[in-house]
Amino acid sequence: MSRSLSAFAVSVLLCTLALTPALAVDDTPTAAIAPMTPMMADITAALQTEQAQVAALAAQLATAPDDAAALQLHRAIEQAKMDGQLQVLGIQARYARAEGRLEDATKLEAALTAMGKVATPMNVEPRPAPNADAAGR
């Protein structure tokens, strides 16, 4: 090994040794973790339920016998995720109403109502009909 290469290796080794204490993971708690609020406990439970349903459906998807079954399982996973989102919004709306935050509760309930609905424009712009003699048609 050349002298410059060995000097480089030694310097890298020394830097690694110097940084090792800084890179060590400290497992001692530095700050007390605040207890979970009742709303967060409800949301966490809802998300865990959703994750369990999605995991079970994903396991079934891994062994799907054909494309039709796989598509049906994909749609079931989408529905489980949507139901989880709706449940979280419902929990937030319920707690907002109970805490007297009526404006927030109303917005959350409106979001719940709008979830999954396709927004259609009120004014439809008229477009010309396609030309039947266009090249390639």
Buried (B, 14 or more C-beta within 10 A) or exposed (E): EEEEEEEEEEEEEEEEEEEEEEEEEEEEEEEEEEEEEEBEEBBEEBBEBBEEBBEEBEEBBEEBEEEEEBEBBBEBBEEBBEBBBBBBBBBBBBBBBEEEBEEBBEBBBEBBEEEEEEEEEEEEEEEEEEEEEEEEE
